[in-house]
């Protein structure tokens, strides 16, 4: 990776453009470590302890950088300060940022994005007890950073705060990081190890399930009833039960037919006929009642009509003898001539007697109708009385017939019903046994499947162990790269510290060995610091020491005031000479302005940024600029 520029926006801001070697010198507390932290922050590392201007007072808004990746792609990176889970990535197109293709990535996605662009794998790393860590870009950065907070003896930088200490201390993860840089041919080994772990976990799970099914099958073996232990024997008994149920069903059907035929058909016919007669009489009864209700309704209307008619006749007789100006018949107004006759010209042709005669005829007709209706009511009452008697008599007869018939059937029916119940119980018992056998068969099938699957996995695990043994053997090319790295590391260490030291790198964990001691057994802080500086530089410069082989170093190194109090000037000059011979990528180096002569001896002026002082700090205030 190549970082083209770094910018911070807000009330306090900064802006730097970078070349191959970038040196920032300053007084204590002026921002040198903040500069390194901002570089790491923009590359996805979480920084837990920014200065107050950033963390407490929030005077800075965004950290921005332009980067060019190993894939030859250019991007603008923006991350909100002082902490953000989301990172904004804008690709460049024809030298300009393409805002239409902006990506908003969380930290995991951003890490994967950088790993892809920098051509690293994203495989998970196993680090013991079945635990795995997802590969992160900050893991790779640990090999390119010498910061102020990581103890020298740890060699690789602890990036991301105290929450990541556990991961940072895992030797297997450190080993995987170095192998990723060396491009050692261990991808197949990693794949096999992951697959092996997966197969072993799967086998453990299957064994647990198999044990469960064995316990279930043991319950059948311990039951009072005997159950077969093989699937073919279970199938045989289940078929026998189905055949037995068919036979029992046939026997039950035949018994029901017998029960049906023991009845007296003639008696049944007589009972049915008698029921029919009773129902027919009840229909006639209902019909007679409806007719009588209709006649009574007509009779009431005739009585009302007769009463009204009698009133009209009486009124007409009286009115005909009274001189009036209104016709008593049609009630129309009379003229003088009509007054003399007492009737209008329409009614004068009818005499009083004519009118009374007509009314009397109508009255007689109503009275005759009333007598006829009364006669019909009497006839219906007699008919109903007769029908009720017949219904009572036939119902009584029907009850006796049914009682005799049921008594006759009772003695024959009970044995057959008992037989039917017995057959049903046998069918229920066979069905229950069939269901239990069906469950037993399922358990046997699943147990056999699990056993077969376990055996298959055991064979696959054995094959994977054999493949792992083969994959673990290092190729001659891998050995060549590793040997050249050891030689380069030894050369750099001796050039900085002392030619008399015995220096190597362990092939087991890729950690330095100085005078036959591991880092945790070395007491000299200056020796541990040189070991750490040499380690980072050797990985950075390894590619230029190789001929045809290819490694995948980070492409940059970041040193945050590495001299510190633990390294004398001579050793530090030796270190700077090696750093100054830079053809591999980018170098970011901070140091004390009090020792600027040491830096100026080794680096050209173009490598330096403006020195940081109390009056010219890393983060510039807009208020101060305006003044």
Secondary structure, DSSP 4 states (H G I P E B T S, - for coil): -EEEEEEEEESEEEEEE--SEEEEEE-TTSSHHHHHHHHHHHTT---S---HHHHTS--EEEEEEEEE-TTS-EEEEEEESS--SEEEEEEEETTEE-GGG-EEEEHHHHHHHHHHHTT----EEE-STT-EEE--HHHHHTTSEE-SSS-GGG-S---S-GGGHHHHT-HHHHHHHHHHHHT-S-HHHHHHHHHHHHHHHHHHHHHHHHHHHHHHHHHHHHSSS---SSHHHHHHHHHHHHHHHHHHHHHHHHHHHHHHHTS-HHHHHHHHHHHHHHHHHHHHHHHHHHHHHHHHHHHHHHHHHHHHHHHHHHHHHHHHTS--SB-TTT-PBP-HHHHHHTS-TTTTTS-HHHHHHHHHHHHHHHHHHHHHHHHHHHHHHHHHHHHHHHHHHHHHHHHHHHHHHHHHHHHHHHHHHHHHHHHHHHHHHHHHHHHHHHHHHHHHHHHHHHHHHHHHHHHHHHHHHHHHHHHHSPPHHHHHHHHHHHHHHHHHHHHHT-TTS-EEE-TTT--EEETTEEGGG---HHHHHHHHHHHHHHHHHHHHH-SS------SEEEEES--TTTS-HHHHHHHHHHHHS--SSEEEEEEEGGGHHHHHHHS-GGGBPPPB-SSS-SSEEHHHHH-
